[in-house]
């Protein structure tokens, strides 16, 4: 393995422990880097025994994953610590989490709807970051095994970027097929002329949200892909979801066969924020100069669904009372300095609810 600016020799302080799992190219172990507990992804032993021409593309794959993770620094994306070489092997060192989403769902039956929405919200926030990155990052392998959590289940991080790619702005779609988990993959990626863009990740997120809401691993037949509506192909899984479940309209939108009909990550994140606010004590999220007027069911065109919006108005500033008395103002729960002014025409992110002087 040749020396690379991205690859340094393994330090003596990096030690490897028990095996945690394996993927298409590598095996993941628990380990330590100094005193820090870490996860170490290394190349399969059988692949290391191949000749250089076969091994070089695999090493390049590890380097690409390292580059992607270095670019994707976010609270809901697993942290990449470093990349080392050890003989012919490559060692990708990442933060160690306690469990996968799949394991969490299996061990915690009967999650409340609020907890389900919280998990989906954090996933959507991480995916929103990837899709808004320049250049855009497509994950291409979102599954319940590739989402990691802490023991309590309140820290949620997208992981395993082995199939991920940067999408150049000059390309609308990536056209290479990826060996992901079939039940999570969008129909357009499973046909002969495969194509993948951000709406492919949205489809996988929809399958994940369905799994979170039902706590049942997704299943669907391998027939009718790209021809039969996904709502029909996945009818057995969808039948497990109550008709009045708050996540169902959003899940159905994500599972649309038509890519344009699927929402983007921001729209999903925004809708989930609304859902969580509805289920929470809204008064704890208000600013000092805003009072809750009422909440009601309204049509929100970004999500093409019915959601609950909280009506707020400022009681301290005459300017606000006149200009924003009918505005829909929402607290952005994950950014405590931002409020959102909603209308059917646009969405404006405002650093403060009002910057006008008091009167």
MOQUI-V457787 format. One record per pair of residues at least 12 apart in sequence whose C-alpha atoms are under 10 Angstrom apart, sorted by the first residue. I is the first residue (numbers start at 1). J is the second residue. Records with the same first field share a line. If there is no record, write none. Layout:
BEGIN
I->J ; J
END
This chain:
BEGIN
1->52 ; 55 ; 56 ; 59 ; 85 ; 86 ; 87 ; 88 ; 89 ; 90
2->56 ; 59 ; 85 ; 87 ; 88
3->84 ; 85
4->63 ; 84 ; 85
6->62 ; 63 ; 64 ; 66 ; 67 ; 82 ; 83 ; 84 ; 85
7->59 ; 62 ; 63 ; 66 ; 82 ; 83 ; 84 ; 85 ; 86 ; 90 ; 91 ; 92
8->82 ; 83 ; 84 ; 85 ; 86 ; 90 ; 91
9->83 ; 84 ; 85 ; 86 ; 87 ; 90 ; 91
10->82 ; 83 ; 84 ; 85 ; 86 ; 87 ; 89 ; 90 ; 91
11->33 ; 34 ; 84 ; 85 ; 86
12->33 ; 34
13->32 ; 33 ; 34 ; 35 ; 36
14->31 ; 32 ; 33 ; 34 ; 35 ; 36 ; 37 ; 38 ; 40 ; 84 ; 91 ; 93
15->29 ; 30 ; 31 ; 32 ; 33 ; 34 ; 37 ; 38 ; 40
16->28 ; 29 ; 30 ; 31 ; 32 ; 33 ; 38 ; 39 ; 40
17->29 ; 30 ; 31 ; 32 ; 38 ; 39 ; 40
18->30 ; 31
19->31 ; 39 ; 40 ; 41
20->39 ; 40 ; 41 ; 99
21->41 ; 145
22->41 ; 42 ; 43 ; 44
23->41 ; 43 ; 44 ; 160 ; 162
24->43 ; 44 ; 162 ; 163 ; 179 ; 180
25->41 ; 42 ; 43 ; 44 ; 45 ; 47 ; 58 ; 59 ; 61 ; 62 ; 162
26->40 ; 41 ; 42 ; 43 ; 44 ; 45 ; 47 ; 58 ; 62 ; 90 ; 91 ; 92 ; 162
27->40 ; 41 ; 42 ; 43 ; 44 ; 45 ; 91
28->40 ; 41 ; 42 ; 43 ; 44 ; 91 ; 92 ; 93 ; 94
29->41 ; 42 ; 93 ; 96
30->93 ; 94 ; 95 ; 96 ; 97
31->93 ; 94 ; 95 ; 96
32->93 ; 95 ; 96
33->81 ; 93 ; 94
36->95 ; 96
37->94 ; 95 ; 96 ; 97
38->80 ; 81 ; 93 ; 94 ; 95 ; 96 ; 97
39->80 ; 81 ; 91 ; 92 ; 93 ; 94 ; 95 ; 96 ; 97
40->81 ; 82 ; 83 ; 90 ; 91 ; 92 ; 93 ; 94 ; 95 ; 96
41->62 ; 83 ; 90 ; 91 ; 92 ; 93 ; 94 ; 160
42->59 ; 62 ; 84 ; 85 ; 86 ; 89 ; 90 ; 91 ; 92 ; 93
43->55 ; 58 ; 59 ; 62 ; 88 ; 89 ; 90 ; 91 ; 92
44->58 ; 89
45->89
47->89
48->87 ; 88 ; 89 ; 90
49->88
52->88
55->88 ; 89
56->88
58->89 ; 90
59->85 ; 88 ; 89 ; 90 ; 91
60->90
61->161 ; 162 ; 163 ; 164
62->83 ; 90 ; 91 ; 92 ; 161 ; 162
63->83 ; 84 ; 90 ; 91 ; 92 ; 162
64->161 ; 162 ; 163 ; 164 ; 165 ; 166
65->80 ; 83 ; 92 ; 160 ; 161 ; 162 ; 163 ; 164 ; 165
66->80 ; 81 ; 82 ; 83 ; 92 ; 93 ; 94 ; 161 ; 162
67->80 ; 83 ; 161 ; 165 ; 166
68->80 ; 130 ; 137 ; 138 ; 139 ; 161 ; 162 ; 164 ; 165 ; 166
69->81 ; 82 ; 94 ; 137 ; 159 ; 160 ; 161 ; 162 ; 164
70->82
71->130 ; 133 ; 134 ; 135 ; 137
72->126 ; 129 ; 130 ; 133 ; 137 ; 161
73->126 ; 129 ; 130
74->125 ; 126 ; 127 ; 129 ; 130 ; 157 ; 158
75->122 ; 125 ; 126 ; 129 ; 155 ; 156 ; 157 ; 158
76->122 ; 123 ; 124 ; 125 ; 126 ; 127 ; 129 ; 147 ; 148 ; 149 ; 155 ; 156 ; 157 ; 158 ; 159
77->122 ; 123 ; 125 ; 126 ; 127 ; 129 ; 130 ; 147 ; 148 ; 156 ; 157 ; 158 ; 159 ; 160 ; 161
78->94 ; 95 ; 96 ; 97 ; 126 ; 146 ; 147 ; 148 ; 149 ; 156 ; 157 ; 158 ; 159 ; 160 ; 161
79->93 ; 94 ; 95 ; 96 ; 157 ; 158 ; 159
80->92 ; 93 ; 94 ; 95 ; 96 ; 159
81->93 ; 94 ; 95
82->94 ; 95
94->159
96->148 ; 149 ; 150
97->147 ; 148 ; 149 ; 150 ; 151 ; 155 ; 156 ; 157
98->148 ; 149 ; 150 ; 151 ; 152 ; 153 ; 155
99->145 ; 147 ; 148 ; 149 ; 150 ; 151 ; 152 ; 153 ; 156
100->143 ; 144 ; 145 ; 146 ; 147 ; 148 ; 149 ; 150 ; 151 ; 153 ; 156 ; 157 ; 158 ; 159
101->119 ; 143 ; 144 ; 145 ; 146 ; 147 ; 148 ; 149 ; 150 ; 153 ; 156 ; 157 ; 158 ; 208 ; 211 ; 212
102->143 ; 144 ; 145 ; 146 ; 147 ; 148 ; 149 ; 208 ; 211 ; 212 ; 215 ; 216 ; 217
103->144 ; 145 ; 148 ; 149
104->144 ; 148 ; 149 ; 150 ; 151 ; 152 ; 153 ; 212 ; 215
105->144 ; 153 ; 211 ; 212 ; 213 ; 214 ; 215 ; 216 ; 217
106->215 ; 216 ; 217
107->215
108->153 ; 215
109->214 ; 215 ; 216
110->213 ; 214 ; 215
111->212 ; 213 ; 214 ; 215
112->213
113->212 ; 213 ; 245 ; 246 ; 247 ; 275 ; 276 ; 279
114->246 ; 275 ; 276 ; 277 ; 278 ; 279 ; 280
115->153 ; 154 ; 212 ; 213 ; 276
116->209 ; 210 ; 211 ; 212 ; 213 ; 214 ; 215 ; 247 ; 276
117->209 ; 212 ; 213 ; 246 ; 247 ; 272 ; 273 ; 275 ; 276 ; 279
118->153 ; 154 ; 156 ; 272 ; 273 ; 275 ; 276
119->149 ; 153 ; 154 ; 155 ; 156 ; 157 ; 209 ; 212 ; 272
120->156 ; 205 ; 206 ; 208 ; 209 ; 210 ; 212 ; 213 ; 247 ; 268 ; 269 ; 272 ; 273
121->156 ; 209 ; 268 ; 269 ; 270 ; 271 ; 272 ; 273 ; 275 ; 276 ; 334
122->154 ; 155 ; 156 ; 157 ; 158 ; 269 ; 272 ; 273 ; 334
123->142 ; 147 ; 156 ; 157 ; 158 ; 205 ; 208 ; 209 ; 265 ; 268 ; 269
124->158 ; 202 ; 205 ; 209 ; 264 ; 265 ; 266 ; 267 ; 268 ; 269 ; 270 ; 272
125->157 ; 265 ; 266 ; 268 ; 269 ; 270 ; 272 ; 334
126->156 ; 157 ; 158 ; 265 ; 269
127->139 ; 142 ; 157 ; 158 ; 198 ; 201 ; 202 ; 205 ; 264 ; 265 ; 266 ; 268 ; 269
128->198 ; 202 ; 264 ; 265 ; 266 ; 267 ; 268 ; 269
129->265 ; 266
130->166 ; 198 ; 265
131->166 ; 167 ; 197 ; 198 ; 199 ; 201 ; 264 ; 265 ; 266
132->198 ; 265 ; 266
133->166 ; 167
134->166 ; 167 ; 168 ; 169
135->165 ; 166 ; 167 ; 168 ; 169
136->165 ; 166 ; 167 ; 168 ; 169 ; 197 ; 198
137->161 ; 164 ; 165 ; 166 ; 167 ; 168 ; 197 ; 198
138->161 ; 163 ; 164 ; 165 ; 166 ; 167 ; 174 ; 196 ; 197 ; 198 ; 199 ; 200 ; 201
139->158 ; 159 ; 160 ; 161 ; 162 ; 163 ; 164 ; 165 ; 166 ; 197 ; 198 ; 200 ; 201 ; 204
140->160 ; 161 ; 162 ; 163 ; 164 ; 165 ; 177 ; 178 ; 179 ; 180 ; 181 ; 184 ; 185 ; 186 ; 189 ; 196 ; 197 ; 198 ; 200 ; 201 ; 202 ; 204
141->159 ; 160 ; 161 ; 162 ; 163 ; 164 ; 178 ; 179 ; 180 ; 181 ; 182 ; 184 ; 185 ; 200 ; 201 ; 204 ; 205
142->158 ; 159 ; 160 ; 161 ; 163 ; 164 ; 180 ; 181 ; 184 ; 185 ; 200 ; 201 ; 202 ; 203 ; 204 ; 205 ; 207 ; 208
143->158 ; 159 ; 160 ; 180 ; 181 ; 182 ; 183 ; 184 ; 185 ; 204 ; 205 ; 207 ; 208 ; 211
144->158 ; 184 ; 204 ; 205 ; 207 ; 208 ; 209 ; 211 ; 212 ; 217 ; 218
145->158 ; 159 ; 160 ; 181
146->158 ; 159 ; 160 ; 161
147->159 ; 160 ; 208
148->160
163->177 ; 178 ; 179 ; 180
164->178
167->196 ; 197 ; 198
171->197
172->195 ; 196 ; 197 ; 198
173->194 ; 195 ; 196 ; 197 ; 198 ; 199 ; 200
174->189 ; 194 ; 195 ; 196 ; 197 ; 198
175->189 ; 193 ; 194 ; 195 ; 196 ; 197
176->189 ; 193 ; 194 ; 195 ; 196
177->189 ; 190 ; 191 ; 192 ; 193 ; 194 ; 195 ; 196
178->190 ; 194 ; 195 ; 196
181->204
182->204 ; 219 ; 220 ; 222
183->204 ; 207 ; 217 ; 218 ; 219 ; 220 ; 221 ; 222 ; 234
184->200 ; 201 ; 203 ; 204 ; 205 ; 206 ; 207 ; 208 ; 218 ; 219 ; 220
185->200 ; 201 ; 202 ; 203 ; 204 ; 205 ; 207
186->199 ; 200 ; 201 ; 202 ; 203 ; 204 ; 206 ; 207 ; 225 ; 226 ; 230 ; 254 ; 255 ; 256 ; 257 ; 259
187->200 ; 203 ; 224 ; 225 ; 226 ; 227 ; 228 ; 229 ; 230 ; 255 ; 256 ; 257 ; 258 ; 259
188->200 ; 225 ; 226 ; 227 ; 257 ; 258 ; 259
189->225 ; 226
190->222 ; 225 ; 226
191->225 ; 226 ; 227
196->259
197->259
198->259 ; 264 ; 265
199->254 ; 255 ; 256 ; 258 ; 259 ; 260 ; 261 ; 262 ; 263 ; 264 ; 265
200->254 ; 255 ; 259 ; 262
201->254 ; 264 ; 265
202->251 ; 253 ; 254 ; 255 ; 256 ; 259 ; 262 ; 263 ; 264 ; 265 ; 268
203->251 ; 252 ; 253 ; 254 ; 255 ; 256 ; 257 ; 259 ; 262 ; 263
204->254 ; 255
205->251 ; 254 ; 255 ; 265 ; 268
206->247 ; 248 ; 250 ; 251 ; 252 ; 253 ; 254 ; 255 ; 256 ; 262 ; 268
207->219 ; 234 ; 237 ; 238 ; 251 ; 252 ; 254 ; 255
208->251
209->247 ; 248 ; 250 ; 251 ; 254
210->237 ; 238 ; 240 ; 241 ; 247 ; 248 ; 250 ; 251 ; 252 ; 255
211->237 ; 238 ; 240 ; 241
212->247
213->238 ; 240 ; 241 ; 242 ; 245 ; 246 ; 247 ; 248 ; 251
214->237 ; 238 ; 239 ; 240 ; 241 ; 242
215->240 ; 241
216->237 ; 240
217->237
218->234 ; 236 ; 237 ; 238
219->233 ; 234 ; 235 ; 236 ; 237
220->232 ; 233 ; 234 ; 235 ; 236 ; 237
221->233 ; 234 ; 236
225->257
226->257 ; 258
227->257
228->257
229->255 ; 256 ; 257 ; 258
230->252 ; 255 ; 256 ; 257
231->251 ; 252 ; 253 ; 255 ; 256 ; 257
234->255
238->251 ; 252
246->272 ; 275 ; 306 ; 307
247->271 ; 272 ; 275
249->303 ; 304 ; 305 ; 306 ; 307
250->262 ; 263 ; 267 ; 268 ; 271 ; 272 ; 303 ; 304 ; 305 ; 306
251->268
253->268 ; 303 ; 304 ; 305
254->268
261->303 ; 304
262->303 ; 304
263->302 ; 303 ; 304
264->302 ; 303
266->302 ; 303
267->301 ; 302 ; 303 ; 304
268->302 ; 303
270->302 ; 303 ; 330 ; 332
271->300 ; 302 ; 303 ; 305 ; 306 ; 307 ; 308 ; 309
272->307
273->330 ; 331 ; 332 ; 333 ; 334
274->307 ; 308 ; 309 ; 310 ; 330 ; 331 ; 332 ; 333
275->307 ; 308 ; 309
276->308 ; 333
277->308 ; 309 ; 310 ; 330 ; 331 ; 332 ; 333
278->295 ; 296 ; 307 ; 308 ; 309 ; 310
282->310 ; 330 ; 331
285->330 ; 331 ; 332 ; 333 ; 336
286->312 ; 330 ; 331 ; 339
287->312 ; 314 ; 331 ; 336 ; 337 ; 339 ; 352 ; 353
288->314 ; 315 ; 316
289->312 ; 313 ; 314 ; 315 ; 316 ; 317 ; 353 ; 354
290->311 ; 312 ; 313 ; 314 ; 315 ; 316 ; 317 ; 320 ; 329 ; 353 ; 354
291->311 ; 312 ; 313 ; 314 ; 315 ; 316
292->310 ; 311 ; 312 ; 313 ; 314 ; 329
293->310 ; 311 ; 312 ; 313 ; 325
294->309 ; 310 ; 311 ; 312
295->308 ; 309 ; 310 ; 311 ; 312 ; 328
296->308 ; 309 ; 310 ; 311
297->309 ; 310
298->310
299->344
300->342 ; 343 ; 344
301->343 ; 344 ; 345
302->344 ; 346 ; 347
309->328 ; 329 ; 330 ; 342
310->327 ; 328 ; 329 ; 330 ; 331
311->325 ; 326 ; 327 ; 328 ; 329 ; 330 ; 342
312->324 ; 325 ; 326 ; 327 ; 328 ; 329 ; 330 ; 331 ; 341
313->325 ; 326 ; 327 ; 328 ; 329 ; 353
314->329 ; 353 ; 354
316->354 ; 357 ; 358 ; 359
317->354 ; 355 ; 356 ; 357 ; 358 ; 359
318->356 ; 357 ; 358 ; 359
319->354 ; 355 ; 356 ; 357 ; 358 ; 359
320->353 ; 354 ; 355 ; 356 ; 358
324->341 ; 354
326->342 ; 343
327->340 ; 341 ; 342 ; 343
328->340 ; 341 ; 342 ; 343
329->341 ; 342 ; 343 ; 353
330->342 ; 353
331->353
332->349
335->351
336->351 ; 352
337->350 ; 351 ; 352 ; 353
338->350 ; 351 ; 352 ; 353
339->351 ; 352 ; 353 ; 354
340->352 ; 353
341->353
END
